[in-house]
């Protein structure tokens, strides 16, 4: 009678690929894998977290799955056309119900796709905890802490279950209250409905190719040319490791130089070792999902456009260490999702003026006297382009001239000043990973998590987080939760003990919502283990004609 929590019922049509279903696991099945592992960890995980999903199932109609192939399409084919999506009213940006964070000032034109046979989709629903979109963070400390949680979860899915999310976006990154009832929060990446799972794995790195003394001498000589005044002493293990990845002395020297510039201390007469380069000798038995054996289909979605890597948009490699290097076939990899996380953070830093609601920057509103054309142009160029090709061109230019990323960071709101170095270093690691496909590529999660943890430690007492503003956002969240709970609270007196029901004073709207929730939860309670719920529908399926 007195609800303690609210949940979101996600209902959608998931794609079904009959020929390789194991590579497209249902979202509910993915969450079950995560929750089974969470249950094993038990009290070791802090803060204590709720399940990813309380229940999930495909909707059945008269014992038959409700899908587009049998229930709706009945053999019909369709064509896709360009369709303009109108911009959102600025007044509802803060309460965008689909949480997609669209700040579009112009219509977006969808990519035109050649006519093809539509993918079959099955009607599915999942009961999940409710969270808060990441743009409504309460402090910089919470923002960075949640990013750590997002990427840690992504790493576990990738390294343990060989699952890649492929659709990292602002609407899929949520803040949740912990079950510890002490006000702590955590971040969780949701919506794995476009994830892929690898069928096979490969070793992170094949057996090392022997490096001759002559090749090592060449690498040393090239490094002396690159750092003529430093008189660096480069340990032999660094030379061996660099060559073992790129298989060419000149490229190995360039790789060491690039990493030194990004991370290392290049003071005169210093010694360069593995630790200084933030490298970690890889486990020779470590398995890596073989995404080359799992290329995307023509109809598959591989991300939300404003957050996608240029390589994913283009479907090919943009930068390589040298033109002669033989590259594997292109596939969406973990590093591409880690770039998407970065673009989410960049958009927040460009468009927000601080924590909480009503924090959209005045500089982006044309009617405001504080409107800033340079900042607005930057946001439009990287997040509000009219076509995928325009966004691809903008991001390709960035990858080919990585230093231009500083122009984007220069447009951050002053509130995010402490994150500027973090963002630039994150971008630098991505470029190293893309270009050399070595440590920074295969250890991308740990590289970024190391940066984030260092920044989080420095933000525990951040002066820019005004205590009053933080408290205001926390109070708003509590009030919102109370409002949600009140929606489902029973509005009539308890049934008398004698069994005679009292007068029903429930409003029709609340009664309808309550009955739907009660009916669903009661079905969940009665559902057999591994079984599926079958909501009844007053429709009879006929062999001829649509339902």
N, C-alpha and C positions, 0 to 999 in steps of 0.2 A: 504493500500500500504506500510505502514511502521509498521511492527509487533512490539508489545511491550513485548511479552512474548512467550516462547516456552512451549510445553506440550508433555507429553509422551503418546503414544497410546499403552496401554497394551492389547495384544490379546493372548488369551490362551484358553485351553479346560478345563472348570470347571467340577468337578464331579457332577453328578445328582443322588440323591437317592430318587426315587419316593415314597418309603414307609414312609419316615420321612423327607420330604423336609423342614419342618419348623425348623428342627434342623441343617440344612445345608443352611442357607440363602445365596443367591448369594452375592459376594463381593460388587457389586454395590448397593445392597439393604442395606448392612451394612453401607456403606459410606453415603447413604441418611439419615439414622437415625442420624449419627454423624453430618452431615451438617445441618439437621433440628434443632438440639440442638444448633449448633454453631450460626445459624441465630437468634435464640431466645436470646442467650447471647449478641449478637451484640457488641457494643463498650466496653462491660465489659471485653472482652478478649483482653489481650495485651501480645505480639504484635498482631496486626490485621493479621488474617490468611486467605488464600484462601480456597476454598472448597477442600474437599478430592478428589472429582471427578466432572468434568463438565458434563459428560454424560456417560451412560453405557447401554448396551443392549446385548441381545443374537442375534447372526447373523442369519438371516432368508434366506432361499433359496426357492424362489417361494412360500413364505408364510409358509414354514415349518421350524422349528428349525434345524439348521445344527449341528447334533450330531453324535457320533460314533456308536450309536446303529442302527440308521436307515440309515444314509448317507454312512457310511464307512464299519462297521463290517458285517452287513447283516447276522447275525447268526454265524459268525466265532468266534472261541475261540482262546486264545493265551497262551503261556507259557512264564515265565520269566527265564532268564538265568543270570549267573554271567557275568558281563561285566566290563572290566578294562577301567578306564578313564585316558588318558594320562595326565602327569603333565603339568602345564602351563609353557611357556617360561618365565624365570625371567624378561626378558626385557619388557613383556607386563603386568606384575603384576599390575602396577600403572594405566593401562587403560583397565582393565578387563571389557569388555562390559556388562557382566551380573551382575557385581557388587557383586559377591559372595565372594570376598576376599579370594580366594583359593591360598595358598602359598605352594601347594603340591610339594614335591620333588620326591615322589613316586606315582605310579598309585594307585587309590582307587578302591577296589573291592566292587561292589554293593552286598547287602544282597540278597541271593537266596531265592525266595519265591515259595512255592508250587503252582502248577498249580491251577487256580481258574477262575471263571467267571469274566471277566474284568468289571470294573465300567463304566457305560455310562457317556460320557463327552460331554458337549455342548459348541460350539464355541462362545466365549464371547469377547467383547472388552470394554475397559474403557478409557476415556480421562482424564488424570490426570496432575497436575502440576509437573514440573521436579525439582528434588532435588539433593543433593550432598551426597555421601556415608559418613557415620560417620567417617571413618578412615581419611578423609581429613579435619578434624576439623582445625580451624585456631588458637586456643589457648586452654589451659586447661579450662579456664572459659567457653568457648563455648561448649567444650566436656561435662562438667558436667551439664551445663544449658540444653543441648539437652537431656541428660539422664533423667533429671527431667521431661522434656516435654514428652519423650517416656513413662515413667512409669505413669505419670499423665493421659495420654491418655489411656493407658492400664487399669488403675484403673477405669476410667469412663466407658469404654466399659464393664468391668466386673461387676461393682457395679450398674450401671444404666440400661444397656441393657442385662446383663447376657450373655455376649459374651466373649469367651476366644480365644486369638489369636493362640497359640500353635505352632507357627513357628518363634519365635524371633531369628533373625540372623543378622549378620553385613550388609547384603544386603538389609534388610528390615527397617533399621534405617537411615533416611535421614534428611539432614539439608536443610531448605527452607528459602528463603528471605521473610520477612514480607511484608505486603501491605502498611506499614507506610512510605515506601520510605525514611527511615533514616538509612539504613545499618544494622538494627537489624535482627537477624535470630531466628529461632525456630526449634525444632526437632519434627518429626512425625513418628510414627510407621505405616508402610504401609503393603500391601499384606495380606489381611484377607481372602485369598482364601482357607485357610485350617482351618479357625476358626470354633468353635462349639458354639451353643447357647443352654442354658439349657431350658428344657420344664417346669421344676418345681423348686421351691425354698424351703429352709428349714430355720429354725431359726439358727443363728450362734451358740447358745448354748441353750440346753433345760433347763427346770426349775432346779434350783440348788438343789442338794441333801443336806438335813440337815447335818451339821457337828457337831458331838458330842464333848463335852469338852475333852473327853478322846482322841479322834483323834487329836484334836488341841494340846494337851499336848505332844502326841507322835511326831508330826511334830516339835515342839519347841525343844524337847530333841534331835532329830536327827540333827537339825541345830546346836545345841551346840556342837555335836560331829564333825560336818563338819567344824566349825569355833571355835575351842576350846579356842583360845587366844583373839578373838575379843570382846567377851561379847556383842554380838549384841542384840538389842531390836527390835523384829519383830512385827509390828502392826498386830492386829487381822484380819483386812481386807485382808492383804497379805496372811495369812494362809488360810482364807476362800476361797479367789479367786483361789489360787493354787490348793487346794483340789477339788474345784468345776470342774476344768478342767480334772484332772487326776484320781480322785476317789480313791486314795490310799495314806496313810500318808508317806510312804517311798519315793514314786515317787514325791509327793508334795515337800518334803524336798530337793530332788535332783534337782527338777525344780527351786526352789527358789535359791538354791546354784549356779546352772548354769547361771541363769540370773544375779545374783549378780556379778559373775566372769566376765560376758560379759559387763555389763553396770554399775553396781553399785559401790558405795563407801563403801568399807569394812574396813574402819578405825575402830580402837578399840572403843567400847562403842557407836557406832553410831546407829541411829534408821533407820530401814528399813520400808519404806512405799511404796504405789503404785507408787508415782511419781518417787522415786529413781530407781525403776525397769523399768521405761518407759512404764508402763502398763496404759491402759485406760479402765475404766469399760465399757464393751460392751453395746450397746443399746439392751435391751431385745427384741425389735421388729425388729431388723435388719435382713434382708433376705440374704441368701447365696445361690448361684446357686447350685442346687443338681446335681453335675457332676456324682455321683454314679449311677444316673438313666440315664446317658448318656455316656456309655462306648464306647470306640473307636471300630470301625469295624476292621475286619482283614485287609482290604485293605487300611485303612485310614492312611495317613501320620500324624505324631505327632511332627515333628520338623526337624531341620537341624542338622545332626549328631554331628558336633564338639561342638555345643552349648547346646545339650540336657542334661537334668539331668540323673544321673545314674538310678533313679527310673523309668523315662519314657522309657529309653532304655530297662531296665529289665522288665518293666510292673508290678512291685510289690514294696512293701515297703522295704527299706533297713535297716532302724534303727527304733526301737520302744522303748518307755520308759520301758516297761517290757514285757516279753514273754506272760504273761497271758492276757494282754489287748486285748479285742476284737476290731479289726479294721474294718472299712467299706471296701467294695470292692474297689480295687485300681482304681483311675481315674486321668487323667491329671488335675492338679489344678493350681491356680494362682501362687503358690509358685514355681512351676516348670518353669514357664515363667520368674519369677523374677531371678531364677538361670541362665537362658539363657542370660538375660541382663548382669549379672555379667561376664559370660564367654566371651561375646563380648568385654567388657571392659578389661578383662585380656588379651585377644589376642592382642588388640591394644597396651597395655603396654609392652607386650613381643616382639612384632614384629616391632614396630615403634620407631623412634628416636626423634620424635617431630611432629609438625603440618605440614599440607600441603602435597603436592605431593613429590615423590622421597624421602620418609622418611623411607624406608624399612631398617632394621638394617643390617649393614655390618657383624655383628657377626653371622648372620644366613646364609651367603653366603660362601660355602665351599672354593671357589677360593680366598676369601679375606684373607689378612694376619691378619685380626682381628677376624677371625672365632673363635667362642666359642662353643665347643662341648657340654658343659653342658646346655647352653641356647637352642641350637638347639635340643638337646634330649628332653628337657622339652616341647618345642613347638610340636615336633613330637608326643610325648606321649599323649598329650591332644587334639591335633587338626589335626593330620595327620595320625591317626592310620589306618591300612589297613582293619580292620573289626570292626563292631559294638561291638562284644564281647570284643575285646581288649580295646576299649574305656570304655565300661561298667566296666571292671575289674579295670581299672585305677581310675575311678571316685568312684567306690564302696570303694576301698582302702582309698580314700580321706575322704569319709563320715565316715568310721569306725575309721580313725585316722585323725581327723580334723586339728590337729596341723601341719600335713605335708603340709598344704596349704602355710605355711610360706616359704617353699622351692621354691614354684612357684613365690611368691611375691619377693623373693630375686633375681630373674632373671629379674625383670623389668628394663627397660632402666632408667638411672639416671634422665632423663627428667621427669619421672612419680613418682619421689620420694614423692611428696606431696599427692599421692593417695594411698600409701601403707597401711596406717592405715584404710582408707576408705574400701579398698578391704577386709582386714582381718575382720573388723567389719561386713561387709556385709555377708561374709561367716559364721561368728559366728551366725548371726541372722537366716540364712537359716538352720543351724544345729539345733538351738533351735526349729524352726518351724517344721522341719521334725521329730524330736525326740519326742516332747511333744504335738504337734498339739493343741496349746493353743493360747495365745495372738499373738505370733510372726507368727503363721500360718494364722490366720484370719485377722490380721492387718498388713500383710506383706508389702503392698504398703506404708502405712504411716511410718512403721519402716525404710524402705530403703530411702524414700523421706526425712525423718528427717536427716539421715546421709548426703545425697547429698546436702541438703540446707546448712548445716553447713559448708561443704567443699567449696561450691560455694562462700559463703560469705568471706572465707579466700583467695580466688583466684583472687579477683578483681584487685589486683596489684601484680601478681605473677612474681617474677624476672626471672624465667626460660623462660618466654615467650618473646623471643627477638622481639622487636618491628618491626625490619626490616623483620623478617621471617613471622610475622603475616601479615604485610602489603603486602608481596609478595603473600601469599595465597589469600588474599582478591582481589588483582589485577588480579591474575590468574582466579578467578571465574568470574570477570567482563569481562575479555577478552574472556573467554569461552562462556559466555552468548551472547556477541556481535557476536561471530562467528556463534553461532546457529541461531541468528536472521537474520544474513546476508544470511544464506542458504535459507531462505524463503522470502527474500525481492524481490519484483518485479523487474526484470532486464530490463524492457522496459519502454519507455516514456508513460505518461498518454495518454489515448485515446483523440484525438482532440474533441473539443466541437461540431464540425460539424457532428460528428458521423462516420467519416472515420477513420478506424484503421490505426495507423502508422506501420512501419515495426517491425516485431517480432524479437527481438534480444535475446530472452530468450534462454539460453542453454537448450538442451534436458533434462539434469538431473534435473536442477532447476525447469524447467517447469513441469516435471512429479511429483516432490515432491509437488510443489505448487498446481497443479491441484487436487492431492489426498487430500491434507489438505483442500483446498477450498470446494471440493465436500463433504467431511465428515462434515465440520463445517456447510455448508449450509443445509445438511440433519438434523443436530442437531437443527438448527434454525426452520426447518419446521416440526420437529417431534411433534405430538400431545402429550399433557401431559399424562404420563403413558404409551405412546405407545412405540414401538420399531422400530428401523431402519431396513430396509431390503435391504442391498446392492444387486444389481442385479448380477447375474452370468450367463454367456452364456451357461448354462447347463440345460438340461431337466431331471427331476427325472423320472426314470422308476421303475416299480414294480419289474422287474427281473434284477438282476445284479447290481454291484456297480455303483455309479455316476462317 
